[in-house]
Amino acid sequence: MSVTPEMRELATEYLVEMMIEGRAEQQGVSPRELFGEFRRSRTMEALFDEGTGLWMNGPDYLSDEWDIELYGTWHAASR
């Protein structure tokens, strides 16, 4: 079965939702506030670039990628 653009988009949106909800809960901030920060990130841009394949990973992987962008390394505060 091949992945359609619609399937990839749904998977990507769900992945972002899961990652944002997890980080927001752990950091004690609102998901809306955190999403506002994430949507301006290079990680978000890479996520929607089909060539990166980032959308095929899980929410923890995505969170780690964002940590690397923000802090230069994985950051325990996002867990």
N, C-alpha and C positions, 0 to 999 in steps of 0.2 A: 504494500500500500504506500503510495506516495503522499507526502505532506503537502496539502494545498496552502496557499497564502492565508486563507481564512483560518485554517487549523493552527498555523504558526502564530498568527496574531492572537488568537484566543489563548494559546499556551503561554505566550509572552505576557499578556495582560494578567493571567492567573498567577504566573510566576512573580510578577511585580507585586501583586496584591499580597501574596503569601509572605514575601520578603519584607515588605513594608509593615505589615501587621506584626510580624515577629520582632522586628527591630523596635517598633514603636512601643510594644509592650515591655521589652527589656530595658529600653531607655527612659520609659515613663513620659513619652511625648505623644502628641496626637498623630495618628496615621496621616491625616491631611497635611499637617505641618511637615512631616518627614517626606511625604510624597512631593511636596513643593520643592524641597531640597533635591530630591533624587531626580526629578524631571529636568533639572538644569545641569545634571552631571554628564561627564564623558561616558560613564558606565551605562547610563540610560541610552545615550546615542549609540554605543556599541551594541547594546542589547537589540536594538531595532535594525542594526546592520546585519542582514542575512548572512553575509560572508564570515562573520565572527563565530557563528554557531553558539553564541552565549545563551541564546534562548533555549537551547537543548539541555541546559544544566538545571540544577535545583536551586531553591531559594537561598540555601546556605552558601552555595558557590557564588551566587550573584551578590550576596551580602559581603562575602570576602573580597570580591572584585571591587566593590564600592569602597571598602576599607582601604584597599591598596591605593585607590585614587585619592582618598581623603587623608590618609595617614602615612602612606608609603609602605605599609605592611598590614597584616591582619591585626585587628584591634579587638581586644577582649570586651570592651564596653558595648560592642554591637551585639553581643550574644546574651 
